[in-house]
Amino acid sequence: MGENSYNEVYGQVPNGTEPSGGNGGGKKPFRRKVAIGAAVVLVAAGLGLGTAWMTGAFAPKSEITRVDTGTGKKKQVSDKKDSVVDWGVKIEADGVTADSAPLITHYVCTEGADKGVDFYHATSAADAVAGKGSVELAEGTWEVSAIPVINSDGSITTPAGGGEQEVSSSSKDSHSTGFTGETKPAGDVTQDDIDKVLDEVNDACGKGDGTLTGDAGKDVVDKVTDNASKAPAADKDKVEEKKDAAADTATKAEDKKTDATKPASGNVPSSSGSTSKPSSGSPSSSKPAHEHTWQAQYRTDPVYTTETYTVVDQAAWDEKVRSGSHFLFSDGHVCYDSTDAMNYQFDTGCSYSVVDDYQTIHHDAVTHQATRQVQTGTTQVLTGYRCSGCGATK
């Protein structure tokens, strides 16, 4: 082996060595020092990568499965906590007062972590008028609207406003939705108007948060229907039927709450001004068995009887009819016979005149008999049964 080959293999550089720095005066090859340094760097890098791998630095981002409230479908979302905004609501409209029915708002997320979430929320009229009501919304784009409000005198206010709202904690805009509205006077409200509002309330209870389900939902339904019954044209029996249906919906919605009712981002809508919040949910199968306590439900119907009465087609009246005539002389003498009248005139020379005689004929009233229904009282009619515990009906 030549000198050059030997030096290349063992890292020695002919005619080029570095001092060792020791007292022995020996010299170490320059390339060997470089190789040793590179090896040290590689070992350190390997230890760092191994530590990072053990701590999960290169593990994929964890995801959790949540269920979309509106569709019921599962979707993967990041476990990073989403920003939540306390979103306010306010209404300013003639007729809407603290005694009005609650303002029921509808929220649909169209963009953002909660996309697809669709729910209703009730705010007391007092809080809505004062601008104190609010609900928690995840950042994103939301469509916000409100259903008509029935006021304490039976008038109905249709809210205007809302629409697409950009919900962002960093926005400098007002974090709230304001509504105005036009009010239809109670005297102009029809039963059809009332039915439409109560049907919307029923739908809201079926898709509502904790302010519209269970006992809280029943309280809202009671207030809405109580105000509705004050409209002059309200059919109270029909209003009562709508009330029962909406209360039943609120009860069933509460019973069916599970983890799937949480918004997809994990943010649960709730009212900041109320202790009533949507339930976090638990499988219904985990609830203790409920035994219904059925109570009879009645409605009050009128009781009628048939009576006969007289209908007057033409009232009674008197008629004067000519019956004859007589001779009335200038001295007041009266003759009914023409011969007697002639002789009297010959004897007295008095003048006379002929006067018509009349008689009165009485005509009785023209009538006929008819029948009619007259209310004589009321009766209770069984309409079904309601559970006093959960509100179920049969």
C-alpha positions as CSV (number, residue, x, y, z in Angstrom):
1,M,0.0,0.0,0.0
2,G,1.4,3.4,-1.0
3,E,1.7,6.3,1.4
4,N,-1.1,8.2,-0.1
5,S,-3.6,5.3,0.1
6,Y,-2.6,4.6,3.7
7,N,-3.2,8.2,4.6
8,E,-6.6,8.4,2.9
9,V,-7.8,5.3,4.8
10,Y,-6.7,6.4,8.2
11,G,-7.4,10.0,7.9
12,Q,-3.8,11.2,7.9
13,V,-2.8,14.0,5.7
14,P,0.7,13.9,4.3
15,N,2.5,17.1,4.6
16,G,-0.4,18.6,6.5
17,T,-1.1,17.9,10.2
18,E,-2.4,20.0,13.1
19,P,-0.6,20.4,16.4
20,S,-2.3,18.4,19.2
21,G,-1.8,21.2,21.7
22,G,-0.3,18.7,24.2
23,N,3.0,18.7,25.9
24,G,4.1,15.6,24.1
25,G,4.5,17.4,20.9
26,G,2.4,14.8,19.1
27,K,0.1,15.7,16.2
28,K,-3.4,14.4,15.4
29,P,-4.7,14.2,11.9
30,F,-7.1,17.1,10.9
31,R,-9.7,15.0,9.1
32,R,-10.2,12.7,12.1
33,K,-11.1,15.7,14.2
34,V,-13.7,16.8,11.7
35,A,-15.2,13.3,11.6
36,I,-15.5,13.1,15.3
37,G,-17.3,16.5,15.5
38,A,-19.8,15.5,12.9
39,A,-20.6,12.2,14.7
40,V,-21.3,14.2,17.9
41,V,-23.7,16.5,16.1
42,L,-25.6,13.6,14.6
43,V,-25.9,11.8,18.0
44,A,-27.3,14.9,19.6
45,A,-29.8,15.4,16.8
46,G,-30.9,11.8,17.0
47,L,-31.5,12.1,20.7
48,G,-33.6,15.3,20.2
49,L,-35.8,13.6,17.5
50,G,-36.3,10.6,19.7
51,T,-37.4,12.8,22.6
52,A,-39.8,14.7,20.4
53,W,-41.3,11.5,19.0
54,M,-41.8,10.1,22.5
55,T,-43.6,13.3,23.6
56,G,-46.0,13.1,20.6
57,A,-44.7,16.1,18.8
58,F,-45.0,14.3,15.5
59,A,-48.4,12.7,16.3
60,P,-51.3,13.8,14.2
61,K,-53.6,16.4,15.7
62,S,-56.2,14.8,17.9
63,E,-59.8,15.1,16.8
64,I,-63.0,14.5,18.6
65,T,-66.4,13.4,17.2
66,R,-69.4,15.6,17.8
67,V,-72.9,15.4,16.4
68,D,-74.5,18.2,14.5
69,T,-77.7,19.3,16.2
70,G,-79.6,20.0,13.0
71,T,-78.6,17.0,10.9
72,G,-77.8,14.4,13.6
73,K,-74.7,13.5,11.5
74,K,-71.3,13.0,13.1
75,K,-68.3,15.2,12.1
76,Q,-64.7,15.6,13.2
77,V,-63.7,18.8,14.8
78,S,-60.4,20.0,16.3
79,D,-60.1,19.8,20.0
80,K,-58.9,23.4,20.0
81,K,-61.3,25.5,22.0
82,D,-63.4,27.8,19.8
83,S,-64.0,31.4,20.7
84,V,-67.4,32.1,22.1
85,V,-69.2,35.5,22.0
86,D,-71.9,36.6,24.4
87,W,-74.3,37.8,21.7
88,G,-77.0,40.2,22.8
89,V,-80.6,40.8,21.6
90,K,-82.9,43.8,21.9
91,I,-86.3,44.9,20.5
92,E,-87.7,48.4,20.2
93,A,-91.3,48.5,18.8
94,D,-94.6,50.1,19.7
95,G,-96.7,47.8,21.8
96,V,-93.8,45.5,23.0
97,T,-93.5,46.0,26.8
98,A,-92.3,44.0,29.8
99,D,-95.7,42.2,29.8
100,S,-95.4,41.0,26.2
101,A,-94.7,37.4,25.5
102,P,-91.0,36.4,25.3
103,L,-89.0,37.3,22.2
104,I,-88.1,34.0,20.5
105,T,-85.0,34.3,18.3
106,H,-83.8,31.8,15.7
107,Y,-80.1,31.2,15.2
108,V,-78.6,29.3,12.2
109,C,-74.8,29.0,11.7
110,T,-73.9,29.2,8.0
111,E,-70.1,29.5,8.3
112,G,-67.7,28.6,11.1
113,A,-67.0,25.8,13.5
114,D,-70.7,25.5,14.4
115,K,-71.8,25.4,10.7
116,G,-75.2,23.6,10.6
117,V,-76.2,24.4,14.2
118,D,-79.9,25.5,14.2
119,F,-81.7,26.4,17.4
120,Y,-84.2,28.8,19.0
121,H,-83.8,30.9,22.2
122,A,-86.3,32.7,24.3
123,T,-85.6,36.0,26.1
124,S,-88.1,37.6,28.5
125,A,-89.8,40.7,27.1
126,A,-88.4,42.7,30.0
127,D,-84.8,41.7,29.1
128,A,-85.4,42.1,25.4
129,V,-86.8,45.6,25.7
130,A,-83.9,46.6,28.1
131,G,-81.3,44.9,25.8
132,K,-80.2,42.6,28.6
133,G,-80.9,39.3,26.9
134,S,-78.0,37.3,25.4
135,V,-76.9,33.9,24.1
136,E,-73.5,32.3,23.6
137,L,-72.5,31.9,19.9
138,A,-69.3,30.4,18.5
139,E,-67.4,32.7,16.1
140,G,-68.7,32.6,12.6
141,T,-71.6,33.7,10.4
142,W,-75.1,33.3,11.8
143,E,-78.5,34.0,10.4
144,V,-80.6,35.6,13.2
145,S,-84.4,36.2,13.0
146,A,-87.3,36.4,15.4
147,I,-90.9,35.1,15.4
148,P,-93.9,37.5,16.0
149,V,-94.5,38.7,19.6
150,I,-98.0,38.6,21.1
151,N,-98.4,41.6,23.5
152,S,-100.5,41.8,26.7
153,D,-103.5,43.3,25.0
154,G,-103.6,40.6,22.2
155,S,-101.9,42.8,19.6
156,I,-99.1,41.1,17.5
157,T,-95.7,42.7,16.7
158,T,-93.8,41.3,13.7
159,P,-90.1,41.9,14.3
160,A,-87.9,43.4,11.6
161,G,-84.1,43.2,11.5
162,G,-81.6,40.5,12.2
163,G,-80.3,38.7,9.1
164,E,-76.7,37.7,8.5
165,Q,-74.5,38.5,11.6
166,E,-70.8,38.2,11.7
167,V,-70.0,36.9,15.2
168,S,-66.4,37.7,16.2
169,S,-64.8,38.4,19.6
170,S,-62.3,40.7,17.9
171,S,-64.9,42.8,16.1
172,K,-65.4,46.4,17.1
173,D,-69.1,46.3,16.1
174,S,-71.8,45.8,18.6
175,H,-72.1,42.2,19.7
176,S,-75.9,42.1,19.5
177,T,-78.9,41.9,17.1
178,G,-81.5,44.7,17.3
179,F,-85.1,44.4,16.1
180,T,-87.8,46.9,15.4
181,G,-91.3,46.0,14.2
182,E,-94.8,46.9,13.2
183,T,-97.7,46.1,15.5
184,K,-101.2,44.9,14.4
185,P,-103.8,46.3,16.8
186,A,-105.7,43.7,18.9
187,G,-109.0,44.6,17.2
188,D,-107.5,43.6,13.8
189,V,-105.9,40.3,14.9
190,T,-107.7,37.2,13.5
191,Q,-107.7,33.7,14.8
192,D,-105.6,32.8,11.7
193,D,-103.0,35.3,12.8
194,I,-102.9,33.7,16.3
195,D,-102.7,30.2,14.8
196,K,-99.6,31.1,12.7
197,V,-97.7,32.5,15.7
198,L,-98.6,29.5,18.0
199,D,-97.5,27.1,15.3
200,E,-94.1,28.9,15.1
201,V,-93.8,28.7,18.9
202,N,-94.5,25.0,18.7
203,D,-91.7,24.6,16.1
204,A,-89.4,26.7,18.3
205,C,-90.0,24.4,21.3
206,G,-89.0,21.4,19.2
207,K,-85.7,22.9,18.3
208,G,-85.1,25.2,21.3
209,D,-82.3,25.4,23.8
210,G,-83.0,25.1,27.6
211,T,-85.1,28.3,27.5
212,L,-87.7,26.6,25.4
213,T,-87.8,23.0,26.7
214,G,-89.2,21.4,29.8
215,D,-90.7,23.6,32.4
216,A,-89.1,26.7,31.0
217,G,-90.7,26.0,27.6
218,K,-94.1,25.5,29.2
219,D,-93.8,28.9,31.0
220,V,-93.1,30.5,27.6
221,V,-96.1,28.8,26.0
222,D,-98.3,29.8,28.9
223,K,-97.4,33.5,28.5
224,V,-97.8,33.4,24.7
225,T,-101.3,31.8,24.8
226,D,-102.5,33.9,27.8
227,N,-101.8,37.1,25.7
228,A,-103.2,35.5,22.6
229,S,-106.6,34.8,24.3
230,K,-107.0,38.5,25.0
231,A,-107.5,39.3,21.3
232,P,-111.2,40.0,20.7
233,A,-111.4,37.5,17.8
234,A,-109.5,34.8,19.7
235,D,-111.1,31.3,19.8
236,K,-110.2,30.4,23.3
237,D,-110.9,26.6,22.8
238,K,-108.5,26.6,19.8
239,V,-105.9,28.6,21.6
240,E,-106.1,26.0,24.4
241,E,-105.5,23.2,21.9
242,K,-102.5,25.0,20.5
243,K,-101.2,25.5,24.0
244,D,-101.4,21.8,24.9
245,A,-99.6,20.9,21.7
246,A,-96.7,23.3,22.2
247,A,-96.4,22.3,25.9
248,D,-96.2,18.7,24.9
249,T,-93.5,19.5,22.3
250,A,-91.5,21.3,25.0
251,T,-91.7,18.3,27.3
252,K,-90.7,15.8,24.6
253,A,-87.8,17.9,23.5
254,E,-86.5,17.9,27.1
255,D,-86.9,14.2,27.4
256,K,-85.0,13.5,24.2
257,K,-82.0,15.6,25.0
258,T,-78.7,13.7,24.6
259,D,-75.1,14.6,23.9
260,A,-76.2,15.0,20.3
261,T,-78.1,18.2,21.2
262,K,-74.8,20.0,21.8
263,P,-73.7,22.4,19.1
264,A,-70.9,20.9,17.0
265,S,-68.2,23.1,18.4
266,G,-69.1,22.1,22.0
267,N,-70.5,25.5,22.8
268,V,-73.9,25.2,24.5
269,P,-76.2,28.2,23.8
270,S,-77.5,29.7,27.0
271,S,-79.0,32.9,28.3
272,S,-76.7,35.1,30.3
273,G,-79.7,36.6,32.1
274,S,-81.2,33.4,33.1
275,T,-80.2,30.3,35.0
276,S,-82.0,28.2,32.5
277,K,-79.5,26.7,30.1
278,P,-79.7,23.9,27.6
279,S,-78.9,20.6,29.2
280,S,-75.5,19.1,28.4
281,G,-77.4,16.0,27.6
282,S,-77.3,12.4,28.7
283,P,-78.7,9.3,27.1
284,S,-82.3,8.9,27.8
285,S,-81.8,5.3,28.6
286,S,-79.8,6.3,31.7
287,K,-82.8,8.1,33.2
288,P,-84.8,6.2,35.8
289,A,-88.0,4.7,34.4
290,H,-90.9,7.2,34.6
291,E,-94.3,6.0,35.6
292,H,-97.1,8.1,34.1
293,T,-99.7,9.6,36.4
294,W,-102.7,10.2,34.1
295,Q,-105.1,13.0,34.8
296,A,-108.4,13.4,32.9
297,Q,-108.6,16.5,30.7
298,Y,-111.9,18.1,30.0
299,R,-113.3,20.9,27.9
300,T,-116.4,22.9,28.6
301,D,-119.2,22.7,26.0
302,P,-122.5,24.6,26.1
303,V,-125.8,22.8,26.6
304,Y,-128.8,23.9,24.4
305,T,-132.6,23.2,24.4
306,T,-135.1,23.7,21.6
307,E,-137.9,26.2,22.2
308,T,-140.9,27.4,20.0
309,Y,-141.6,31.0,19.5
310,T,-143.9,33.2,17.4
311,V,-142.6,35.1,14.4
312,V,-144.7,38.2,13.4
313,D,-144.9,38.5,9.6
314,Q,-147.3,41.5,9.7
315,A,-148.4,43.5,12.8
316,A,-152.1,44.0,13.6
317,W,-153.8,47.1,12.1
318,D,-157.1,48.9,11.8
319,E,-158.8,49.9,8.4
320,K,-161.5,52.5,7.8
321,V,-164.2,51.4,5.2
322,R,-167.1,53.6,3.8
323,S,-170.4,52.2,4.9
324,G,-172.9,54.7,3.5
325,S,-173.9,58.4,3.8
326,H,-176.4,60.8,5.5
327,F,-178.0,64.2,4.9
328,L,-176.8,66.9,7.3
329,F,-179.0,70.0,7.3
330,S,-177.8,73.5,8.1
331,D,-179.7,73.5,11.4
332,G,-177.9,70.2,12.4
333,H,-180.8,67.9,11.5
334,V,-179.7,64.5,10.1
335,C,-181.7,62.3,7.7
336,Y,-180.6,58.9,6.4
337,D,-183.5,58.5,4.0
338,S,-183.8,60.7,0.9
339,T,-187.6,61.0,1.1
340,D,-187.4,62.2,4.7
341,A,-184.7,64.7,3.7
342,M,-186.8,66.1,0.9
343,N,-189.9,66.6,3.1
344,Y,-187.8,68.2,5.9
345,Q,-186.3,70.7,3.5
346,F,-189.8,71.5,2.1
347,D,-191.1,72.1,5.6
348,T,-188.1,74.1,6.9
349,G,-186.4,75.5,3.9
350,C,-183.0,74.5,5.4
351,S,-180.1,73.5,3.2
352,Y,-178.2,70.2,3.5
353,S,-175.1,68.3,2.5
354,V,-174.4,64.7,2.0
355,V,-171.8,63.2,4.4
356,D,-170.1,59.8,4.0
357,D,-170.3,57.3,6.8
358,Y,-167.2,55.0,7.7
359,Q,-166.7,52.0,9.9
360,T,-163.4,50.7,11.4
361,I,-162.4,47.1,10.6
362,H,-159.6,45.5,12.8
363,H,-157.1,43.2,11.2
364,D,-155.2,40.7,13.5
365,A,-151.4,40.2,13.2
366,V,-150.1,37.7,10.7
367,T,-147.7,35.2,12.4
368,H,-146.2,31.8,12.2
369,Q,-144.4,29.4,14.7
370,A,-140.7,28.7,14.6
371,T,-138.1,26.9,16.8
372,R,-134.6,27.9,18.0
373,Q,-131.7,26.7,20.2
374,V,-131.3,28.4,23.6
375,Q,-128.3,27.8,25.9
376,T,-129.4,26.5,29.3
377,G,-126.1,25.6,30.8
378,T,-122.7,23.9,30.2
379,T,-121.2,20.4,30.5
380,Q,-117.7,18.9,30.8
381,V,-116.6,16.7,28.0
382,L,-113.6,14.3,28.4
383,T,-110.9,15.0,25.8
384,G,-108.1,12.7,26.9
385,Y,-105.5,12.3,29.6
386,R,-102.3,14.1,30.5
387,C,-99.4,12.9,32.7
388,S,-98.9,15.3,35.6
389,G,-95.2,14.4,35.7
390,C,-94.0,14.7,32.1
391,G,-96.9,16.3,30.3
392,A,-97.4,13.3,27.9
393,T,-100.9,12.9,26.6
394,K,-103.1,10.0,25.4
